[in-house]
Amino acid sequence: MYSVIMAGGIGKRFWPRSRRGRPKQLIDIVSDQSMLRLTYNRLQEISDKNKIYIVAGQDLRNPILNELSDFSENNYIAEPSGKNTAPCIGLAATIIEAKDPDAVIGIFPADHLINDHYSFAEAVENGVKYARDHVALITFGVTPTRPATGYGYIQFNKKSIVKNGMIHKVKTFAEKPNLNTAKRFLESGEFLWNSGMFIWKASNILNSIKLFLPELYESLQAVSKAINTPEYDSVLKRQWATIHSNSIDYGVMEKAKNVYVVRGNFDWSDVGSWDSVYDFKDKDKNGNVLIGNTETIDTSGCYIYSRKNLISTIGVKDLIIIQSKGSLLIVNRNESERVKELVEMFERKNRNEYL
């Protein structure tokens, strides 16, 4: 199996630590290693090191190569700009298929957390075997442990067991639900969390792109013809300028009929906000996560981070307080996903020194 790590995200919800030059996947959010390093190490356990590829922008090439000194620079696929997951996956599949027409490819975000490597490897193995022998687009669904409203869901057909009792035909995809809907999802036993991870043959995903996103496919074909020629960079740049941003979920998965899901029983999180980071960390007796230069009185349920300046609190609770790179963030824990709105406001106001 070839493994493709999608590492081009900006990580807006993790400002002020996540910045354009060093986004979420390159910082040590949940452990003493970066999210990208954790992902890369996990994939080395199930994939030949020489078959691991990373897709990200040209501006992140040096930071990523510095972070992963043992990663082959030749396996870095540079996108001219971020165009969402469909072009990213299509480009990786095009390049890998040119090397190996029978390639089976696993697609993995750079910034997800999985601790149960054994169960993860077992799920991937099931997916690889099925993808190798069938014209199938396979996604991974994680068995939900709570009625989460921050994840998308996959509804599967319980009766359509196609392998080891762990692979099912997909009925439909569901957006992030409200709490009552999420509870109904769990009660039905037919829904899994949508992990955003996939496995398929390169030829099968490209054929699906041809069917559902024909303009993207034409651009990828032009890029394919230029691979291993001096014109590759110029052709890629020219074609990329015409490509529309589109996600693989909306563009392909929700339209295709040959979609299957591997039920994963491994722990998983997309670590989507500072509040989710708080959940993963060990707390003191007051329920606080205190990292760096901090002092507190009558403070509870807070995540406080400062490697430089002292942050002191009195009589507060359930806050995220982060000092990094000359900026200070203070937000209620239950509103930490809105940090993205703050970064987008900076963008509109051209406050680029904070991005």
Buried (B, 14 or more C-beta within 10 A) or exposed (E): BBBBBBBBBBBBBBBBBBBBEBBBBBBEBBEEBBBBBBBBEBBBEBBEEEBBBBBBBEEBBEBBBEBBEEBBEEBBBBBBBBBBBBBBBBBBBBBBBBEEEEBBBBBBBBBBBBBBEEBBBBBBBBBBBBBBEBEBBBBBBBBBEEBBEBBBBBBBBEEEBBBEEBBBBBBEBBEEBEEEBBBEBBEEEBBBBBBBBBBBBBBBBBBBBBEBBEEBBBBBEBBBEBBEEEEBEEBBEBBBEEBEEBBBBBBBBBEBEBBBBBBBEBBBBBBBBBBBBBBBBEBEEEBBBBBBBBEBEEBBBBBBBBEEEEBEBEEBBBBBBBBBEEBEBEBEBEBBBEBBEBBEEBEEEEEEEBB
